[in-house]
């Protein structure tokens, strides 16, 4: 009798957590859809004003020295937040992109010519 009661309580608790998690996930999806459409129109407007931004210019990842130089430029001109986002995106791609195979040279070759915004967007997918 006690085993059955404990099993029922455990199952009920787990179901409650699952429903809560699904409900929170549903809020996130519903909340981000309008923002994405709104932010894309803002990005288009900002792109006209900030065409000179390093985050919108292709990166030069042809050699490891160029990679460090590019990352240093981004850190100096765009700030630490943009630099950290780009480094995190590159680390994510290095680990989770199967075509790269945890090889930095392959990752640099794949990312060469892309903008930092595109690299960060690849991580967010």
N, C-alpha and C positions, 0 to 999 in steps of 0.2 A: 504494500500500500504506500509506504513512504517513497520507494523507488519511483513509483508511478507519479506521485505528487511532485517529486523533485524533477522528474523528466518533463512533466507538463509545465512547471514553472520555468525551467530552463528554455524550453521551446518557445514559450510565450515571450520571455525576455528577449531572446534572439530575434523573434519576429518583430518585436517592437523596435529594436535597434535597426533592423533592416528597413522597416517602413520609414523610420525617421531619416535614415541615410538616403533613401530614394527620394523622399520629399525634399531634403536639402539639395540634392543633386538637381532635382527638377526646378528648384528656385534659381540655381546658378545658370542653368541653361536658358530659362525664361528671361533672366536678368541680363545676360550677356548678348542676346540676339539684338535687341534694340540698340544697345551701346555700340556693337560692332558696326551696324549700319550707320549710326550717327557718327562714329569716330572715323569711318572711312571717308565721309564727306568732309570731316574736319581735316583729315590727312591730305585730301586733295587740295583743300584751301591752303594748308600749311606748306604743301609741296611747292606751290607757286611762290610763297614767301621765303622758304628756306631751301631753295634748290642748292645752296652752297653747303648744306649740312653734310658732315662726313658720314652720317648714318644713311644717306641716300646716294653715296658715291661708291662705285665698285672698289673692292679691296684688292691689294696686290699681295697674294699669298704664294708667289712663285718660288721664293726661297725662305728658309727659316728667319734670316735676317730681315727680309721684307715684312714677314709676319710680325715680328717684334716691333719694327718701325711703325707699321700700321696701327697696331694695338696701342703703342705709346702715343701716337697722334690722336687717337680716339680718346684716350684717357685725358690728355692735356686739353683738347678742344671741346669735347662733348661732356666730360665729367666722369666721375667714378661710377655713377649709376649705369651709364651707357656701357662703360668698359666692363663692368661686372656682368651685365646682361649678355654681352657678346661672349665673354669668357665662359659663362655658364652654358650658353647655347652651343659653343664649340665643344665643351666637355660632354654635353648631352649627345651631340652628333657622334663624337668619338666613341662613346660607349654603346649607343643604341642603333646607329646606322650600320646595318650588316654589310653594306658594300664597302665601308671603310675598314672594317675588321680591326678596330682598335689600333690603327696605324696612322700616326699624325701626318706623315707625308701624303698618304692617300686622301686624308681629310683636307689638307691644304690644297691639293690639286682639285678636289671636288668643289671647294668653296671659292677658289680663285675667280675673280671677276664678279662675284655676287656682292650685293650691298649688305652692310651689317643688319639693316632692317629685314632683308630676305633671310639671312642666317638665323636671326631671332625668331622670325615667323616659322621657320622650318622646325624649330624646337617646340613651338606652341601647338603644332598640328597634332 
